[in-house]
């Protein structure tokens, strides 16, 4: 029950829902999330961390870069349908569509981006 509550709490925020939306498209580093959502590094990292702790994301390090993506294997054990519910719910949402379009134009910034 505790894991389910944590999962729902992590999805109860607009910023985190928007993050899940873009991470369903592809793996992103923190700076790409910042660019798409137009938020600070601190806010991006804090919210990505909450999604990671709830079991929705996996993270891999590449030097100084932290790359996040949906952890489809972990969501099968905790809440297999939640990511799909988010996908369907945001599919035609205007802001979510714009976020996905902005994602296509993002760039990693600098050598130590994240």
C-alpha positions in Angstrom: 0.0 0.0 0.0 2.8 2.4 0.8 4.3 2.0 -2.7 1.0 2.8 -4.3 0.5 5.9 -2.2 4.1 7.1 -3.1 3.4 6.5 -6.8 0.1 8.5 -6.7 1.7 11.3 -4.8 4.5 11.6 -7.2 2.1 11.9 -10.1 -0.1 14.5 -8.3 2.0 17.4 -9.6 1.8 19.1 -13.0 5.6 19.4 -13.3 6.1 15.7 -12.7 3.3 14.7 -15.1 4.9 16.9 -17.7 8.3 15.2 -17.0 6.7 11.7 -17.4 5.2 12.9 -20.7 8.5 13.9 -22.2 10.4 10.9 -20.8 7.9 8.6 -22.4 9.2 10.0 -25.7 12.9 9.4 -25.0 15.7 9.4 -22.4 16.6 13.0 -21.3 19.3 14.6 -19.2 18.4 17.2 -16.6 19.3 20.1 -18.8 16.9 18.9 -21.5 14.1 18.6 -19.0 14.9 22.1 -17.8 14.7 23.5 -21.4 11.4 21.8 -22.3 9.7 22.8 -19.1 11.4 26.1 -18.6 12.3 25.4 -15.0 15.5 25.7 -12.9 18.0 22.9 -12.4 17.0 22.6 -8.7 13.4 22.2 -9.5 14.1 19.7 -12.3 16.4 17.6 -10.2 14.1 17.6 -7.2 11.1 16.5 -9.2 13.0 13.9 -11.2 14.3 12.5 -7.9 10.7 12.1 -6.6 9.7 10.2 -9.7 12.8 8.1 -9.4 12.1 7.3 -5.7 8.6 6.4 -6.6 9.9 3.8 -9.1 8.8 5.4 -12.3 12.3 6.3 -13.6 15.7 4.8 -14.0 18.8 6.9 -14.1 22.2 6.3 -15.7 25.3 8.3 -15.3 27.6 9.2 -18.1 30.5 11.2 -16.7 28.8 14.3 -15.2 25.6 13.7 -17.1 22.5 12.1 -15.5 20.1 10.6 -18.0 16.6 9.7 -16.9 14.1 7.5 -18.6 10.9 5.6 -17.8 11.7 2.4 -15.9 9.1 0.1 -17.6 10.5 -2.9 -15.8 10.0 -1.4 -12.3 6.5 0.0 -13.2 5.4 -3.6 -14.0 5.9 -4.6 -10.4 4.5 -1.5 -8.7 1.9 0.1 -10.8 1.9 -1.3 -14.3 -1.0 0.7 -15.7 -0.2 4.2 -14.2 2.3 5.2 -17.0 -0.2 4.1 -19.6 -2.9 6.1 -17.9 -0.7 9.2 -17.9 0.1 8.6 -21.6 -3.6 8.4 -22.5 -4.5 11.4 -20.3 -1.8 13.7 -21.8 -1.9 12.5 -25.4 -4.0 15.4 -26.7 -3.4 17.9 -23.9 -2.3 21.1 -25.5 0.6 21.8 -23.1 1.8 18.2 -23.3 1.8 18.3 -27.1 3.9 21.6 -26.9 6.3 19.9 -24.5 6.9 17.0 -26.9 7.5 19.5 -29.7 10.0 21.5 -27.6 11.7 18.2 -26.7 12.6 17.7 -30.4 14.5 21.0 -30.3 16.5 20.6 -27.1 20.2 20.4 -26.9 22.6 19.3 -24.2 24.3 22.4 -22.8 28.0 22.5 -22.2 30.5 19.8 -21.4 29.2 19.3 -17.8 25.6 19.8 -18.5 24.1 18.0 -15.6 
